Amino acid sequence: MKFIIRTFFQIIRILLGPVILFWDLVTTPKGIERPEIEQDEIDRQTKNLVLYQFRTCPFCIKVRRAMKRLSLNIEIRDAQNDLENREALLLGGGTIKVPCLKITDKNGEVRWMYESDEIIDYLKQRFA
């Protein structure tokens, strides 16, 4: 029974995934336009951030859209299909759950932030 349920949801994901990605592409938000010097400073700060995500995860899409609205150039890593990224997420964050924002501070301390709303609030507070 578990196999049938898992297969059903895999089929749903396969069918809905392209639709979700197309809708995201068509409705992509416009980002903030900043002076070049200000954007360069923000880009420098975002080099210490990495978003682990699954491409068609609705919560990951929500975070990516917030990043676009804020014009943030944050490295995105696929934790669904890339085993190395998946392992890094598991070892660093403790669980394979996305979205997950890896935050490295000035002292090299690393913090793993889960939950899309928490990530978006953090990005807004820091960069809006």
N, C-alpha and C positions, 0 to 999 in steps of 0.2 A: 504494500500500500504506500509506504514512504517513497518507494521508487517512482510510482505513478504520479504522486503529488509533486515530487521534485522535477520529474520530466515535464509535467504540465507547466510549472512555473518557468522552466528553462525555455520552453516553446513560447510562452507569453513574452519573456524577456527578448528572445530573438526577434519576434514580430514587432514588439513595441519599441525596441532600442532605436532602430533607424528613424521611426516617427518622432521620437523624443529628440533625437539629435537634429533632425531637420527643423523641428519647431524651434529649438534653441538657436539654430543658425539664422532662421528667418526673423526671429524676434530679439536678436542680440541687442543689449542696451548700449547706448552711447556713453563713452567714458568722459571723465572730467578732463577739460583742457587746461593744462597748467603751463606757466612759463618754463622754458627748457631747463633752466638751472634748478627750479623747484622739482621738476620731474626727474632730473638726474639724481637729486638727493634722495627722493623716494625710491628710485630704482636701486640706489646703493643700499638703502635700508632693507629692501625686500630680498636682497641676495641672501639674507639669513633666514629666509622662510621657504618651506617646501610643502606643497599640498599633495598628499597621497590620496588617490581617488580611483573610482571606477568610472569609465566614460559615460555610461548611461544611468548611473545612480542619480535619482532626482535630487537628493540632498547635495551631492557633489556638483550638479548643474547649478543649483541654487547658490553655492559658494562661488563657483566660477563666474556666474553672472554678477555677483556682488563685486568680485575682483575687477571685472570689466567696467562696471559703473564707476569704480574708484580709480580706474586706470593703473592697476597694480600689475607689475610684471613679476609674478611669483612663479618659480619653477613648479611644474606639475609632473608628478610621477604616477604611472599606471601601476596600481597594486593588484589589479585583477589578472592581467596577462603576463606581467613581467615578474618572474619568480624572485629575482634579486631585490626588487622594490618591495615585494610582498614580505620577504624575509626581513628586510630592514624595518618595515613597519611593525612586524611581530616582535622582533628583538628590541626595538627602541620604544615603541608605544605600549607593548604588552599584549596587544590583540589586533587581529585583522578586522578593523572596523573603519569605514570611511564615511564621510571625509575626515581626514586627520591633518592638521597643520603642525608641522615640525618647526618649532621656534628656537633658534640658537641666539642667545644674547651675546653682549660684548665680551663677556668673560668665558664664552664657550659652553655655558650651561645650556642644556637642551630640555625643552618642555614640549610635550605632545598634547595637542588640544583636539579633542573630538567634539562632536555635536555642531551641526551647521550653524545654528543660531549663535552659539558661543563664538565660533570662528568669525562670523560676519560682524558681530558686536566688537570683537577685538580689532578687526581690520578698520572698522568705521572709527573707533576711538583713536586709533593710532594714525590713520592716514586721511580721514575725511577733512 
